[in-house]
Amino acid sequence: QVQLVESGGGLVQPGESLRLSCAASGIIFRLNVMAWYRQAPGKQRELVALITTGGSTNYADSVKGRFTISREQETNTLYLQMNRLKPEDTAVYYCNAARPPHMFWGQGTQVTVSS
């Protein structure tokens, strides 16, 4: 049974930082492209960042230079370090694992940036 369990969300003020974690089980972690998506109220789910099996990364333009995605193969954990958070980063953040033809999602963790 595949499980992707996110944690680390919360309420922060603009300019502050958060680190999201995603604990993966039931998949061969090192063979999956891992990613973070987010969905704000009334908006479509969008890709925030992804990291390939080889460690290459890609970011949405809106988070470049502020967010860092990483993966720890030994513990099957995906991270998203989010710095200099803005109110427009407010969303539910989802962990995603992809190894075609399969794709799996976590349940999401809420991030709210507000003063």
Summary of the structure (lengths in Angstrom):
residues: 115
radius of gyration: 13.3
end to end distance: 39.9
largest distance: 42.2
contacts: 341
relative contact order: 0.32
helix: 8%
strand: 54%
